[in-house]
Amino acid sequence: MTRTPLRPLARILAARAQGENPDAIERENLRLRHEQTRDAERQRAEGRLLVLGIFFLCAFVLVGGRMGTLAASDPAEPRAAASTASILAQRADIVDREGRILATNLRTYSLYAQPPQMVDPVRAAAELVKIFPDLDEEDLRKDFTGARKFLWIRRKITPAERQAVHDIGEPGLLFGPREMRLYPNGSLASHVLGGAGFGREGVHSAEVVGIAGVEKTYDAWLRDPANGGAPLTLTIDLSVQAAVERVLLGGMRLMNAKGAAAVLMDVRTGEIISLVSLPDFDPNDRPVPLTEGDQADSPLFNRAVQGLYELGSTFKIFTAAQAIDERLVNPSTMIDTKGPLRWGKHRIRDFRNYGDTLSVEDVIVKSSNIGTARIAMEIGAQRQQRFLSDLGFMAPTPVELIEGRGAQPLLPRNWSEISTMTISYGHGLSASPLHLATAYASLLNGGVKVEPTLIRRDSYPEGKRLLSEDSSRLARQMLRAVVARGTASFGEVAGYEVAGKTGTADKPRPQGGYYEDKVIATFASVFPASDPKYVLVVTLDEAVETSGEEPRRTAGWTAVPVAAEVIRRAGPLLGLAPVIEHSATDKVTLASNERR
């Protein structure tokens, strides 16, 4: 800024020349300078006041707008902000094919303690032990009177327990809201559902995550808010599942078995109507996995999916059906059954002497190992491998259970000619009951491959054709003969035209070889045989029937009667009208079987 001198020389000289007082010039310039300074200060102050006014106006508008928003919203308790990511606790329901609840959510509470806020920690410990007897009073007393500032006491408590803790009146005992997974049917379908537990946990919420079964497989889907809370619909029928479990449990006890499994499947779609593994568990109180010993002894082990067994003579129909489809034989072709059949140091024998020859149908009906092995030799190893691979025996089943991914069938390292022969009658290849049920469905539904599924869909893709409809029909007729006049005569259920094949396989020892008195007994069946709708596989582990003078372990005496009772109970629940079969006396010929 340019400053004007108070006594400019030119004006002073001019004033003196004119006789004026030079001091007046100085006073005037000083006055003008003061006025300029005052005007500048005033402008600066007015600017500051304007800015301050605008700031107060904006603050007033912001506060007023917020107050208006709060006044227009619903009242709610204030919540403290947290720096961590929020925990999404809501989880979709799981329902059966009819929409009945299998898994849902229950609002409950957790119990935790903040010792610094406690008034009487010693009394609190004593009172808590009365409510939760499994707690240790001494440990609680140490925690409450020590340096800890926080500890969990119970992740989940019932309303009655919450009220009892509330009545203690201790301000250091606090409750946090929880959403827990509830299985209202207890152990029913436990191996299908699997179970859920808590993931990330906070005081005010906990993350519910699947830990097994479909809960684990579809964990992300069940927790996805984008699904709008829509339930996950399974193919399981709750009523049928309950009936199968009850019958199988009774059969397991009656036959003195250590375990059992059953799979009931729709032969056209691969929908699993019922899947049972015994012993089972309650997913509401899931047991701890075994840390030593055989995992198959744990109730968590899913025998229907994870259990890999040599399934014995149930495999014989695959050999016969393939040979028929490739026009190597027909049901009446005679097969050499003289025994034993020698291959190197190996000897293949039948359960009893069936004579020198049997037709292909009688090889299946009487369950001849020698006859089946000779048919397999005609097929050859490569074609046998290809057919069994098409049936699904070379890979884990694609069922939507996390446990199924590890159930890789046990195959021979070198698929030699002797492997071809032994596998033809179910020895030398281990697979699960679900593998077997899927293969039977694909073989007997007209020859079209199906994939097992637990998820209900509006439609299912058409599978690959594995054999002709005529070959599939002939296979069903041979299996029907097994029930009518063969090893599965106890499997006859009036009105349901059961067809099936027994399988009794010696149980392998962990150290090698086989037990002499322990078997895996299996009955794989389809009903009704003339118009197949369902496949049922029942497997009993170490079953023995002891009503006679000598113990009987073959599937015809153990697994078959149990499967027959399952069909007898489940058939009406499935909506299957009993077939009125032909009678020579009353001339009734109606043989339809329609679903109601």
C-alpha positions as CSV (number, residue, x, y, z in Angstrom):
1,M,0.0,0.0,0.0
2,T,1.3,3.4,-1.0
3,R,1.4,5.8,2.0
4,T,0.9,9.6,1.3
5,P,3.4,11.8,3.3
6,L,1.7,13.9,5.9
7,R,3.8,17.0,4.9
8,P,4.4,16.8,1.1
9,L,7.3,19.2,0.2
10,A,5.6,20.7,-2.8
11,R,2.5,21.6,-1.0
12,I,4.4,23.0,2.0
13,L,6.5,25.3,-0.3
14,A,3.3,26.4,-2.1
15,A,1.5,27.1,1.2
16,R,4.4,29.2,2.5
17,A,4.5,31.2,-0.7
18,Q,0.9,32.0,-0.3
19,G,1.2,32.8,3.4
20,E,-0.8,29.7,4.6
21,N,-0.1,27.6,7.6
22,P,1.8,24.3,6.6
23,D,0.6,22.6,9.8
24,A,-3.0,22.6,8.4
25,I,-1.8,20.5,5.5
26,E,-0.4,17.9,8.0
27,R,-3.6,17.8,10.0
28,E,-5.7,17.3,6.9
29,N,-3.6,14.5,5.6
30,L,-3.7,12.8,9.0
31,R,-7.5,13.0,9.1
32,L,-7.8,11.5,5.6
33,R,-5.4,8.6,6.6
34,H,-7.5,7.8,9.7
35,E,-10.7,7.8,7.6
36,Q,-9.2,5.3,5.1
37,T,-8.0,3.0,7.9
38,R,-11.5,3.2,9.6
39,D,-13.2,2.3,6.3
40,A,-11.0,-0.7,5.6
41,E,-11.5,-2.0,9.2
42,R,-15.3,-1.6,8.7
43,Q,-15.3,-3.6,5.5
44,R,-13.2,-6.4,7.0
45,A,-15.6,-6.6,10.0
46,E,-18.7,-6.6,7.8
47,G,-17.2,-9.5,5.7
48,R,-16.5,-11.6,8.8
49,L,-20.0,-11.0,10.1
50,L,-21.4,-12.1,6.7
51,V,-19.4,-15.4,6.8
52,L,-20.4,-16.1,10.4
53,G,-24.0,-15.4,9.6
54,I,-24.0,-17.8,6.7
55,F,-22.3,-20.5,8.9
56,F,-25.0,-20.1,11.6
57,L,-27.7,-20.3,8.9
58,C,-26.3,-23.6,7.5
59,A,-26.0,-25.1,11.0
60,F,-29.6,-24.1,11.8
61,V,-30.8,-25.7,8.6
62,L,-28.8,-28.9,9.2
63,V,-30.0,-29.2,12.8
64,G,-33.6,-28.4,11.9
65,G,-33.6,-31.0,9.1
66,R,-32.2,-33.7,11.3
67,M,-34.8,-32.9,14.0
68,G,-37.5,-33.1,11.4
69,T,-36.2,-36.5,10.2
70,L,-36.1,-37.9,13.7
71,A,-39.6,-36.6,14.4
72,A,-40.9,-38.3,11.3
73,S,-39.2,-41.7,12.0
74,D,-40.3,-44.6,14.2
75,P,-38.9,-44.4,17.8
76,A,-35.9,-46.8,18.4
77,E,-33.3,-47.4,21.1
78,P,-30.0,-45.7,20.3
79,R,-27.2,-48.1,19.2
80,A,-23.5,-47.6,19.8
81,A,-21.4,-47.5,16.6
82,A,-18.8,-50.2,16.1
83,S,-15.7,-50.0,13.9
84,T,-15.9,-53.7,12.9
85,A,-18.0,-55.1,10.1
86,S,-21.5,-55.9,11.0
87,I,-22.5,-59.5,11.5
88,L,-25.4,-60.7,9.4
89,A,-27.3,-63.2,11.6
90,Q,-30.4,-63.9,9.6
91,R,-30.4,-67.3,7.9
92,A,-33.0,-68.7,5.5
93,D,-35.2,-71.7,6.6
94,I,-34.9,-75.2,5.1
95,V,-38.1,-77.0,4.3
96,D,-39.1,-80.4,2.9
97,R,-40.7,-80.9,-0.5
98,E,-44.1,-80.1,1.0
99,G,-42.9,-76.9,2.6
100,R,-42.7,-78.3,6.2
101,I,-40.0,-76.8,8.4
102,L,-36.7,-78.8,8.7
103,A,-34.5,-75.9,10.0
104,T,-35.4,-72.4,11.1
105,N,-34.2,-69.7,13.4
106,L,-35.0,-68.9,17.1
107,R,-34.5,-65.7,18.9
108,T,-32.6,-66.3,22.1
109,Y,-29.9,-64.7,24.3
110,S,-26.3,-65.2,25.2
111,L,-24.9,-64.7,28.7
112,Y,-21.7,-62.9,29.5
113,A,-20.1,-61.3,32.5
114,Q,-18.2,-58.0,33.1
115,P,-16.5,-58.6,36.5
116,P,-15.6,-54.9,37.1
117,Q,-19.3,-54.1,37.3
118,M,-20.2,-56.9,39.7
119,V,-21.4,-56.1,43.2
120,D,-21.0,-59.5,44.8
121,P,-19.0,-61.8,42.5
122,V,-18.8,-64.7,45.0
123,R,-22.6,-64.9,45.3
124,A,-23.0,-64.6,41.5
125,A,-20.7,-67.6,41.0
126,A,-22.7,-69.7,43.5
127,E,-26.1,-68.7,42.0
128,L,-24.9,-69.4,38.4
129,V,-23.8,-72.9,39.3
130,K,-27.4,-73.6,40.6
131,I,-28.8,-72.6,37.2
132,F,-26.0,-74.3,35.1
133,P,-24.8,-77.3,37.1
134,D,-22.0,-78.1,34.6
135,L,-20.2,-74.9,35.5
136,D,-17.4,-75.0,38.0
137,E,-18.0,-72.6,40.9
138,E,-14.3,-72.2,41.8
139,D,-13.3,-71.3,38.3
140,L,-16.1,-68.8,38.1
141,R,-15.1,-67.2,41.4
142,K,-11.5,-66.9,40.2
143,D,-12.7,-65.3,36.9
144,F,-15.1,-62.9,38.6
145,T,-12.6,-61.7,41.3
146,G,-9.5,-61.7,39.0
147,A,-8.2,-59.3,36.4
148,R,-10.6,-60.3,33.6
149,K,-12.9,-57.6,32.3
150,F,-15.1,-59.9,30.1
151,L,-15.9,-63.5,29.8
152,W,-18.6,-65.6,28.0
153,I,-20.6,-67.8,30.3
154,R,-23.2,-69.3,27.8
155,R,-23.4,-68.8,24.1
156,K,-27.1,-69.8,24.1
157,I,-29.6,-69.8,27.0
158,T,-33.3,-70.6,27.2
159,P,-35.9,-68.0,28.2
160,A,-36.3,-69.8,31.6
161,E,-32.5,-69.7,32.2
162,R,-32.4,-66.0,31.2
163,Q,-35.2,-65.2,33.8
164,A,-33.3,-67.2,36.5
165,V,-30.1,-65.3,35.8
166,H,-32.0,-62.0,35.8
167,D,-33.4,-62.8,39.2
168,I,-29.9,-63.0,40.7
169,G,-29.9,-59.2,40.4
170,E,-26.2,-58.9,39.5
171,P,-25.5,-55.9,37.3
172,G,-22.3,-57.6,36.0
173,L,-24.2,-60.4,34.4
174,L,-25.4,-59.3,31.0
175,F,-27.4,-60.7,28.1
176,G,-26.8,-60.3,24.4
177,P,-29.4,-61.0,21.6
178,R,-28.7,-64.2,19.6
179,E,-30.3,-65.9,16.7
180,M,-29.8,-69.7,17.0
181,R,-30.5,-72.4,14.5
182,L,-33.4,-74.7,15.5
183,Y,-34.2,-78.1,14.2
184,P,-37.8,-78.7,15.4
185,N,-37.7,-82.4,14.3
186,G,-34.7,-83.3,16.4
187,S,-32.6,-86.1,14.9
188,L,-34.9,-86.5,11.9
189,A,-32.9,-86.1,8.7
190,S,-29.9,-85.1,10.8
191,H,-27.3,-86.3,8.3
192,V,-29.0,-84.4,5.5
193,L,-29.2,-81.1,7.4
194,G,-25.8,-81.5,9.0
195,G,-26.1,-78.7,11.5
196,A,-24.9,-75.1,12.1
197,G,-22.9,-73.2,14.7
198,F,-21.6,-69.7,15.5
199,G,-18.9,-68.1,13.4
200,R,-17.9,-64.5,14.3
201,E,-19.4,-63.5,17.6
202,G,-20.1,-60.2,19.2
203,V,-21.9,-59.1,22.3
204,H,-25.0,-58.0,20.3
205,S,-25.1,-60.7,17.6
206,A,-23.4,-63.8,16.2
207,E,-22.9,-65.2,12.8
208,V,-24.7,-68.5,12.2
209,V,-22.7,-70.7,9.8
210,G,-23.3,-74.2,8.4
211,I,-20.8,-76.9,9.6
212,A,-22.1,-80.0,7.8
213,G,-24.7,-81.4,5.4
214,V,-26.7,-79.0,3.2
215,E,-26.3,-76.3,5.8
216,K,-22.6,-76.3,4.9
217,T,-23.0,-76.8,1.1
218,Y,-25.5,-74.0,0.8
219,D,-24.1,-71.8,3.6
220,A,-23.6,-68.7,1.3
221,W,-27.0,-69.1,-0.2
222,L,-28.8,-69.4,3.1
223,R,-27.1,-66.2,4.4
224,D,-27.5,-64.2,1.2
225,P,-30.0,-61.3,1.8
226,A,-30.5,-61.2,-2.0
227,N,-32.7,-64.3,-1.7
228,G,-35.3,-62.2,0.2
229,G,-35.6,-64.9,3.0
230,A,-36.9,-67.5,0.5
231,P,-36.5,-71.0,2.1
232,L,-34.2,-73.8,0.7
233,T,-36.6,-76.5,-0.5
234,L,-35.3,-80.1,-0.3
235,T,-36.5,-83.2,-2.1
236,I,-36.9,-85.0,1.3
237,D,-40.4,-85.9,2.4
238,L,-40.7,-85.4,6.1
239,S,-43.4,-88.1,6.6
240,V,-41.5,-90.7,4.5
241,Q,-38.2,-89.8,6.2
242,A,-39.8,-90.4,9.6
243,A,-41.3,-93.7,8.6
244,V,-38.0,-95.0,7.0
245,E,-36.0,-94.0,10.1
246,R,-38.4,-95.7,12.5
247,V,-38.4,-98.9,10.5
248,L,-34.7,-98.9,9.9
249,L,-33.9,-98.3,13.6
250,G,-36.2,-101.2,14.6
251,G,-34.6,-103.4,11.9
252,M,-31.1,-102.5,13.0
253,R,-31.9,-103.5,16.6
254,L,-33.8,-106.6,15.6
255,M,-30.9,-107.8,13.4
256,N,-28.3,-106.9,15.9
257,A,-26.5,-104.6,13.4
258,K,-24.0,-101.9,14.5
259,G,-25.2,-99.5,11.9
260,A,-27.6,-99.1,9.0
261,A,-28.3,-96.9,6.0
262,A,-31.2,-96.4,3.6
263,V,-31.7,-94.4,0.4
264,L,-35.1,-93.9,-1.2
265,M,-34.9,-92.2,-4.6
266,D,-37.2,-91.3,-7.5
267,V,-36.0,-93.3,-10.5
268,R,-36.9,-90.6,-13.1
269,T,-35.5,-87.5,-11.5
270,G,-32.9,-88.7,-9.0
271,E,-34.8,-86.8,-6.2
272,I,-33.8,-88.3,-2.8
273,I,-37.1,-88.8,-0.9
274,S,-35.4,-90.2,2.1
275,L,-31.8,-90.6,3.2
276,V,-31.1,-92.3,6.6
277,S,-27.9,-93.2,8.4
278,L,-27.9,-94.8,11.8
279,P,-26.9,-94.2,14.5
280,D,-27.8,-90.5,14.1
281,F,-27.6,-87.4,16.2
282,D,-29.6,-84.3,17.2
283,P,-28.3,-81.3,15.3
284,N,-29.6,-79.1,18.0
285,D,-26.9,-80.6,20.2
286,R,-24.4,-81.8,17.7
287,P,-21.8,-84.2,19.3
288,V,-18.0,-83.6,19.1
289,P,-16.2,-85.5,16.3
290,L,-14.0,-88.4,17.3
291,T,-10.4,-87.6,17.6
292,E,-9.2,-91.2,17.6
293,G,-10.4,-94.6,16.5
294,D,-12.6,-95.4,13.6
295,Q,-14.7,-92.4,12.4
296,A,-17.3,-94.8,11.2
297,D,-18.2,-95.4,14.8
298,S,-19.2,-91.8,15.2
299,P,-22.9,-90.9,14.9
300,L,-21.7,-88.0,12.7
301,F,-20.6,-90.5,10.0
302,N,-23.0,-90.6,7.1
303,R,-23.1,-94.3,6.2
304,A,-25.4,-93.7,3.2
305,V,-23.0,-91.2,1.6
306,Q,-19.6,-91.6,3.2
307,G,-19.6,-95.3,3.8
308,L,-17.7,-97.2,1.1
309,Y,-18.6,-100.9,1.1
310,E,-18.2,-103.9,-1.1
311,L,-21.9,-104.2,-1.9
312,G,-21.7,-107.9,-3.0
313,S,-24.2,-109.5,-5.3
314,T,-26.2,-106.4,-5.9
315,F,-23.6,-105.7,-8.7
316,K,-24.6,-108.9,-10.6
317,I,-27.5,-107.2,-12.4
318,F,-25.1,-104.7,-13.9
319,T,-23.1,-107.5,-15.5
320,A,-26.2,-109.3,-16.8
321,A,-27.9,-106.1,-18.1
322,Q,-24.7,-104.9,-19.9
323,A,-24.3,-108.3,-21.5
324,I,-27.9,-108.4,-22.7
325,D,-27.7,-104.8,-24.0
326,E,-24.5,-105.7,-26.0
327,R,-26.3,-108.8,-27.3
328,L,-23.8,-111.2,-25.8
329,V,-26.5,-113.1,-24.0
330,N,-30.3,-113.1,-23.4
331,P,-32.1,-114.1,-20.2
332,S,-32.4,-117.7,-21.4
333,T,-28.8,-118.2,-22.5
334,M,-27.3,-121.0,-20.6
335,I,-24.1,-120.3,-18.6
336,D,-21.5,-122.8,-17.4
337,T,-21.6,-122.7,-13.6
338,K,-19.4,-125.7,-12.8
339,G,-17.1,-124.8,-10.0
340,P,-14.8,-123.8,-8.7
341,L,-13.7,-121.3,-11.3
342,R,-10.0,-121.1,-11.3
343,W,-7.8,-118.1,-12.3
344,G,-4.2,-118.5,-11.3
345,K,-4.1,-119.0,-7.5
346,H,-7.7,-117.7,-7.1
347,R,-10.8,-119.8,-6.8
348,I,-14.3,-118.5,-7.3
349,R,-17.0,-120.5,-5.7
350,D,-20.8,-120.3,-5.2
351,F,-22.6,-120.2,-1.9
352,R,-24.0,-123.7,-2.8
353,N,-23.8,-126.0,-5.8
354,Y,-26.3,-124.8,-8.5
355,G,-25.5,-127.5,-11.1
356,D,-23.4,-127.4,-14.2
357,T,-25.4,-124.8,-16.0
358,L,-27.9,-122.0,-15.3
359,S,-29.7,-119.5,-17.5
360,V,-28.7,-115.9,-17.2
361,E,-31.9,-115.2,-15.4
362,D,-31.3,-118.0,-12.9
363,V,-27.7,-116.8,-12.5
364,I,-29.3,-113.7,-11.0
365,V,-32.1,-115.4,-9.2
366,K,-29.8,-117.9,-7.5
367,S,-27.0,-115.4,-7.2
368,S,-24.2,-117.5,-8.8
369,N,-20.7,-115.9,-8.6
370,I,-19.3,-118.4,-11.1
371,G,-22.0,-117.6,-13.7
372,T,-21.7,-113.9,-13.3
373,A,-17.9,-114.1,-13.6
374,R,-18.2,-116.0,-16.8
375,I,-20.6,-113.4,-18.2
376,A,-18.1,-110.7,-17.2
377,M,-15.3,-112.4,-19.0
378,E,-17.4,-112.1,-22.2
379,I,-17.8,-108.4,-21.6
380,G,-14.1,-107.7,-20.8
381,A,-12.4,-105.2,-18.5
382,Q,-12.6,-102.1,-20.7
383,R,-16.3,-102.4,-21.5
384,Q,-17.0,-103.2,-17.9
385,Q,-15.1,-100.1,-16.7
386,R,-16.9,-97.9,-19.2
387,F,-20.3,-99.1,-18.1
388,L,-19.6,-98.8,-14.4
389,S,-18.2,-95.4,-15.0
390,D,-21.4,-94.3,-16.8
391,L,-23.4,-95.6,-13.8
392,G,-21.3,-93.3,-11.5
393,F,-19.0,-95.8,-9.7
394,M,-15.8,-94.1,-10.6
395,A,-16.3,-90.7,-8.9
396,P,-17.9,-89.3,-5.8
397,T,-21.7,-88.7,-6.1
398,P,-22.7,-85.2,-7.1
399,V,-25.2,-85.0,-4.3
400,E,-25.4,-81.7,-2.5
401,L,-23.8,-82.8,0.7
402,I,-20.3,-81.6,1.7
403,E,-19.6,-85.2,3.0
404,G,-20.2,-86.6,-0.5
405,R,-17.1,-84.9,-2.0
406,G,-14.7,-87.2,-0.2
407,A,-16.6,-90.5,-0.9
408,Q,-14.4,-91.6,-3.8
409,P,-15.1,-95.2,-4.6
410,L,-12.2,-97.6,-3.9
411,L,-11.1,-99.2,-7.2
412,P,-8.5,-101.8,-8.0
413,R,-5.1,-100.4,-8.8
414,N,-4.7,-102.9,-11.7
415,W,-8.1,-103.7,-13.4
416,S,-7.0,-107.2,-14.4
417,E,-9.2,-110.1,-15.6
418,I,-9.6,-111.4,-12.1
419,S,-10.7,-107.9,-11.0
420,T,-13.3,-108.0,-13.8
421,M,-14.6,-111.3,-12.5
422,T,-14.8,-110.3,-8.8
423,I,-16.2,-106.9,-9.4
424,S,-19.0,-108.4,-11.5
425,Y,-20.4,-109.9,-8.3
426,G,-19.5,-107.0,-6.0
427,H,-16.1,-107.7,-4.6
428,G,-13.0,-105.6,-5.3
429,L,-14.8,-102.3,-5.7
430,S,-16.2,-100.3,-2.8
431,A,-18.9,-97.7,-3.1
432,S,-21.6,-96.1,-1.0
433,P,-25.3,-97.0,-0.8
434,L,-26.0,-93.8,-2.6
435,H,-23.8,-94.8,-5.5
436,L,-25.8,-98.1,-5.6
437,A,-29.2,-96.4,-5.5
438,T,-28.2,-94.0,-8.3
439,A,-26.9,-96.8,-10.5
440,Y,-30.1,-98.9,-9.9
441,A,-32.3,-95.9,-10.8
442,S,-30.3,-95.3,-14.0
443,L,-30.4,-99.0,-15.0
444,L,-34.1,-99.7,-14.2
445,N,-35.9,-96.5,-15.2
446,G,-35.6,-97.3,-18.9
447,G,-31.9,-96.9,-19.1
448,V,-31.5,-93.2,-18.7
449,K,-28.8,-91.8,-16.4
450,V,-30.0,-89.7,-13.4
451,E,-28.0,-87.6,-10.9
452,P,-28.9,-87.8,-7.2
453,T,-30.2,-84.6,-5.8
454,L,-31.5,-83.2,-2.5
455,I,-32.6,-79.9,-3.9
456,R,-36.2,-79.5,-5.3
457,R,-36.3,-78.0,-8.7
458,D,-39.1,-77.3,-11.2
459,S,-37.5,-79.5,-13.9
460,Y,-34.5,-81.9,-14.3
461,P,-32.3,-82.3,-17.4
462,E,-32.6,-85.4,-19.5
463,G,-29.7,-87.8,-18.8
464,K,-27.5,-89.8,-21.1
465,R,-29.0,-93.1,-22.3
466,L,-27.0,-96.0,-20.9
467,L,-28.8,-99.0,-22.3
468,S,-32.0,-99.7,-24.3
469,E,-35.5,-99.6,-22.7
470,D,-35.8,-103.3,-23.7
471,S,-32.6,-104.2,-21.8
472,S,-33.8,-102.2,-18.8
473,R,-37.2,-104.0,-18.8
474,L,-35.5,-107.4,-19.0
475,A,-33.3,-106.4,-16.0
476,R,-36.4,-105.5,-14.0
477,Q,-38.0,-108.8,-14.9
478,M,-34.9,-110.7,-13.6
479,L,-34.9,-108.7,-10.4
480,R,-38.6,-109.4,-10.0
481,A,-37.9,-113.1,-10.3
482,V,-35.3,-112.7,-7.5
483,V,-38.1,-111.6,-5.1
484,A,-40.7,-114.0,-6.5
485,R,-38.6,-117.2,-6.4
486,G,-35.0,-116.3,-5.4
487,T,-32.9,-115.1,-2.5
488,A,-35.2,-112.1,-1.7
489,S,-38.5,-113.9,-1.1
490,F,-39.0,-112.0,2.1
491,G,-39.0,-108.8,0.1
492,E,-42.5,-109.5,-1.3
493,V,-44.9,-106.7,-0.4
494,A,-48.5,-107.3,-1.5
495,G,-49.6,-104.8,-4.0
496,Y,-46.2,-103.2,-4.7
497,E,-44.5,-105.6,-7.1
498,V,-41.1,-105.4,-5.6
499,A,-38.0,-106.3,-7.6
500,G,-34.5,-106.4,-6.2
501,K,-31.2,-108.1,-5.6
502,T,-29.5,-109.1,-2.4
503,G,-25.9,-108.6,-1.6
504,T,-23.9,-110.2,1.3
505,A,-20.2,-109.1,1.3
506,D,-17.6,-110.2,3.9
507,K,-16.4,-107.2,5.9
508,P,-12.7,-106.4,5.3
509,R,-10.3,-106.3,8.2
510,P,-8.3,-103.0,8.7
511,Q,-5.1,-105.0,8.6
512,G,-6.1,-106.9,5.5
513,G,-8.2,-109.9,4.7
514,Y,-11.8,-110.4,5.7
515,Y,-13.7,-111.3,8.8
516,E,-15.4,-114.7,8.9
517,D,-18.4,-113.6,11.0
518,K,-19.0,-110.0,9.9
519,V,-20.8,-108.9,6.7
520,I,-22.3,-105.9,5.0
521,A,-25.8,-107.0,4.0
522,T,-27.6,-105.0,1.3
523,F,-30.9,-105.2,-0.6
524,A,-31.3,-102.9,-3.6
525,S,-34.8,-102.8,-4.9
526,V,-37.2,-101.1,-7.3
527,F,-41.0,-100.8,-7.0
528,P,-43.3,-101.3,-8.7
529,A,-41.4,-103.5,-11.2
530,S,-43.8,-103.1,-14.1
531,D,-43.8,-99.3,-13.9
532,P,-40.8,-98.3,-11.8
533,K,-41.1,-95.2,-9.6
534,Y,-38.8,-95.6,-6.7
535,V,-35.5,-97.3,-5.8
536,L,-34.8,-98.3,-2.3
537,V,-31.4,-99.5,-1.0
538,V,-31.1,-100.8,2.6
539,T,-27.7,-101.7,4.1
540,L,-27.0,-103.2,7.5
541,D,-23.5,-103.3,9.0
542,E,-22.6,-106.6,10.8
543,A,-26.2,-107.7,10.9
544,V,-27.0,-111.2,12.2
545,E,-30.5,-112.8,12.6
546,T,-30.6,-115.1,15.7
547,S,-34.1,-116.4,15.9
548,G,-33.0,-119.9,14.6
549,E,-30.7,-122.5,15.9
550,E,-27.7,-121.0,14.0
551,P,-27.0,-117.3,13.3
552,R,-27.9,-116.1,9.8
553,R,-26.1,-113.2,8.2
554,T,-27.1,-113.2,4.6
555,A,-29.0,-110.2,3.2
556,G,-32.0,-112.4,2.4
557,W,-32.5,-112.9,6.2
558,T,-31.5,-109.5,7.4
559,A,-31.7,-106.6,4.9
560,V,-34.6,-107.9,2.8
561,P,-37.3,-108.1,5.6
562,V,-36.3,-104.6,6.8
563,A,-36.6,-103.2,3.2
564,A,-40.0,-104.9,2.8
565,E,-41.3,-103.2,5.9
566,V,-40.0,-99.8,4.6
567,I,-41.8,-100.3,1.4
568,R,-45.0,-101.4,3.2
569,R,-44.9,-98.2,5.3
570,A,-43.6,-95.7,2.8
571,G,-45.7,-96.8,-0.2
572,P,-49.0,-95.3,1.0
573,L,-47.2,-92.1,2.1
574,L,-45.7,-91.8,-1.4
575,G,-49.2,-91.9,-2.9
576,L,-48.7,-95.3,-4.6
577,A,-51.9,-97.2,-5.0
578,P,-51.3,-100.9,-4.5
579,V,-51.3,-103.0,-7.6
580,I,-54.1,-105.6,-7.9
581,E,-52.1,-108.5,-9.5
582,H,-53.5,-111.2,-11.7
583,S,-55.3,-114.0,-9.9
584,A,-56.2,-117.3,-11.6
585,T,-59.2,-117.7,-9.4
586,D,-61.0,-114.4,-9.6
587,K,-59.8,-113.4,-13.1
588,V,-58.9,-109.8,-11.9
589,T,-56.3,-108.4,-14.3
590,L,-56.1,-104.7,-13.2
591,A,-52.4,-104.0,-12.8
592,S,-52.2,-100.2,-12.9
593,N,-50.2,-98.2,-10.4
594,E,-50.9,-94.6,-10.3
595,R,-49.9,-91.9,-7.9
596,R,-52.8,-90.4,-6.0
